Amino acid sequence: EDYRTVWFHGASVGEVQMLLPLIRAWQKRHPKTGLLLTTMTLTGRQTAIRLFPEARVVLLPFDLPGMWALFFRHFRPSFLIVAETELWPNLLRYFTCQGVPIALVNARLSLRSFDNYRFFRFFTMPMFAIPDVVVVQDPVSGQRFAELGTSPERIVLSGNMKFDMLFPGEGVSQTLYHDLFAPETAVVVAGSTHAGEEAMLLAVWEKCYQKYPDIFASACLVMAPRHPQRFAEVAELLALKGVEFQRFSYLKEKDGGPILPEVPTVLLLDTLGDLIHFYNLSRFAIIGGTLVPGVGGHNPLEAAVFAKAVVHGVYVANFRDGFGYLDDQGGGLVVTDQEALENLLVRCLQEPGFISTEGVKAAATLRRQRGAVSRTIASLEQTFGLLPEDNI
C-alpha cells in the first residue's frame, strides 16, 4: 500500500458521532490516509458504517493478549486514536511494543472513575503512562490523568470536541422527514429516553392535553428510546395506556416514504440514525437520561446544533459541561420535577417566540465553544510528526 492506516476507536454511538468532525478534518489534511474504525457495540458499528462508508469498520476484539497480534497483522494500523477514555491494558501494551503511537482525544475522567483507578493505581498507573498524548476536555481531567501516571508533558487541553460536531445527515435528503408533518404541527422530541422517563413524559403530556386541548391537539411528541431493545417495551407501554401512536419503523418501510394520515399523539421513533433529523424538525428537544437518576444524561448539543432549545432534568453528570454552558449562556431549560416540566411544556408551546429565542441562544452558545477539533488535530500532528501535506 502507498498509504498507512489510522485507527480510530469509539465505544458506541455517541463516541462515533463525536469523532465525525475530527475524522473529516483529518481526511482533509491527510487525504491518502487509510481509515479503520472499531466500536464496542453493534449500534456503534452501524453508526460508523453509515457515517464512514469508505472505512473498514469492525467490533473491537476482546482484550486478550493473543488477539492483538492477529489484529495487527491483518489491519497494520500506523496510529491509534481513542475517543474519550477507553483504556485496555493488553491493547495498549501490545501496540506500544509495536511502535504504534497512541492518542486519547476528548478525554475526561469523572471523579468516580478517577477514584476507582486511583484505588487500583498499582495496576493502572503503568497503563496511564503509555499514551503518547492525552488531549483532555477540561483542566480537572488533565490533573487527574497526571495523578494517575500520565506525564504532564503529554497532556494537552483542547476543550470538548462535541461542540464541534457536524450534522451527520449531510447529503441525505430531508424530504423523507419534512413531509411527515404539516408546518403548523408542533413537534416535540424526547430523545434518548430511559426506563421511567417515558411514563413520566406521557403523564405530563396527558395532563397538559387535558388542560390545554387546543394547544396540544396540534402537537406531536416524538419519543425516541435510547436502546433498541426497549422499542417493543415502550410500544407496549403506549398501547396499555391507550395512547394514539405510530411506529416510525412502519411508516419508513412504506412505498413512497413515510406518510402520516393524521398526526398521532406520539410518534415512536424505533429506528436507528433518525433522531438527529427529528431534532432538526422539532420546536424544542427534551434530553433523555436527565429526568431519572442513574443515567447521567445524553448529548444536548445534538439538538443545539439545529438552534433548538434543550429541556432537561437535573441528572446531567455525563455532559455536565454541555448542559452547564447552555444553562448559563442560553438555550438550556432545566426542570426539577414533573410539575416544572408540565409548566415549561405549556409555556414552550404557548409562546413560540420564547422557545425560538432560546433555540437561537443554544446555537450561539455552541458556536462560542467550538475549536477543540483544530486544537486536537494540531496536537496529533505534532505527536505523530506529521505535516498537513504529508503523504502518509
Salt bridges, closest charged atoms under 4 A:
GLU54 OE2 - ARG24 NH1 2.80
GLU84 OE2 - LYS162 NZ 3.24
GLU86 OE1 - HIS9 NE2 3.44
ASP115 OD1 - ARG118 NH2 2.93
GLU198 OE2 - ARG230 NH1 2.74
GLU233 OE2 - ARG230 NH2 3.08
ASP270 OD2 - ARG247 NE 2.68
ASP274 OD2 - LYS252 NZ 2.80
ASP327 OD1 - HIS312 NE2 2.83
GLU342 OE1 - LYS207 NZ 3.58
GLU342 OE2 - LYS211 NZ 2.89
GLU351 OE1 - ARG347 NE 3.39
GLU358 OE2 - LYS361 NZ 3.38
GLU381 OE1 - ARG29 NH2 2.74
GLU381 OE2 - HIS30 NE2 2.88
